[in-house]
Amino acid sequence: MVYRLELREDKDFAPIGLDEPYRIVCANNPINLIDPTGHFSFGKFLKSVFTGIVGGAVFVLSGGTAAPILAGIAAGMAAGATSAAVNGGNIGQILQGAVMGGVLGAVGGGLYSAFGATGAYAMAGAGAGYSVATEGLDGLAYFAGGIAGGIAGAYGAQYAMDNWFTGEVGDGIGSTQADARNARLIKNNIDGVDIEYKPGAEHPVDSVLADRFESAVGLTKNEYPGLNKLTISATTNAHRPPSLHVKGFAIDIARVNGIRIGAGYGRNPFVTSVVRSLQTNLGGAYENYGPAMMIGPRAASDYLIRSHQDHIHYSIKP
């Protein structure tokens, strides 16, 4: 009696043949990759993270929450094009990815503009739900990788803007050649307005700067009695030469009554009014950059405008 071993060709019984035993396992790399379900791709996960980094960075550099719709479109287009490119797409697919990403970015930006953080969470929830529906838990993992990359990209871009590309010039003097005059801390309370600092920002500044800022706060308080708190996000911290921050000739104000200027200006009437008043009352300014006005030693570039939509930068000449 002779026995013969036959390999069946139907996919239900034998999805792979002897000549291709690893082709559908671990993205064709079973030595370096693991794949308990037979579907997850670590390479695809890393591509999702990278795509998220690109999108997050572009969002911040395009104006961030100060211009959520435009920033959302730019970030979505960048992420869509990047995703198609890293997954081997041709020019047409890359352009299609950019268009689809831009549309989704516009929707996300619109939701944030209308509903704030709630809109952003809703968009994220919808994305997570779609990922699970189309690719199961593996899809959710890819989506989470994209979100993590987006957060990392946004924080990285913001750090670079704050530390490497501040846009504040100091005309080559000040932070590098002059010292603050009788440096002191700004008063903790100015005519009933509490002054708080973000972590790491509570440092003495030039006394003339402090005097002028305190005077401006008092004038604004008289106009808007409901003003009870301002948050200083930077004094001598978080900047590099030639920024006038370094030696105490500049400060940044980021919140009004606990509300971020970037989120409140143009949307919250009280925040908008206070910002306009404060920038108007900040006398003797060398640089007075913010959402209400851009006064400085050079013409305001698009980048300079975008990078000062979420705070007031006030400096004086040494």
GITAUR-V594495 format. One record per backbone hydrogen bond with DSSP energy under -1.0 kcal/mol. NH is the residue of the N-H (numbers start at 1). CO is the residue of the C=O. If there is no record, write none. Layout:
nh = {NH;NH}
co = {CO;CO}
This chain:
nh = {14;20;25;28;29;33;45;46;47;48;49;50;51;52;53;54;55;56;57;58;59;60;61;62;63;64;66;67;71;72;73;74;75;76;77;78;79;80;81;82;83;84;85;86;87;88;89;94;95;96;97;98;99;100;101;102;103;104;105;106;107;108;109;110;111;112;113;114;115;116;118;120;121;122;123;124;125;126;127;128;129;130;131;132;133;134;135;136;139;140;141;142;143;144;145;146;147;148;149;150;151;152;153;154;155;156;157;158;159;160;161;162;163;164;165;173;175;178;184;190;193;194;195;196;198;201;203;205;206;207;210;211;212;213;214;215;216;217;218;219;220;221;222;223;224;227;230;231;232;233;234;243;246;248;249;251;252;253;254;255;256;257;259;261;264;265;267;268;272;273;274;275;276;277;278;279;280;281;282;283;286;287;288;289;290;295;305;306;307;308;309;312;313;314;315;316}
co = {10;17;22;25;26;29;41;42;43;44;45;46;47;48;49;50;51;52;53;54;55;56;57;58;60;59;63;64;67;68;69;70;71;72;73;74;75;76;77;78;79;80;81;82;83;85;84;90;91;92;93;94;95;96;97;98;99;100;101;102;103;104;105;106;107;108;109;110;111;112;115;116;117;118;119;120;121;122;123;124;125;126;127;128;129;130;131;132;135;136;137;138;139;140;141;142;143;144;145;146;147;148;149;150;151;152;153;154;155;156;157;158;159;160;160;170;173;174;205;193;190;228;188;230;232;198;201;184;248;181;206;207;208;209;210;211;212;213;214;215;216;217;218;219;220;224;194;255;196;252;252;240;243;245;244;314;234;312;231;231;259;229;256;254;260;261;264;264;268;269;270;271;272;273;274;275;276;277;278;281;315;315;295;313;293;288;301;302;303;305;306;253;289;251;287;249}
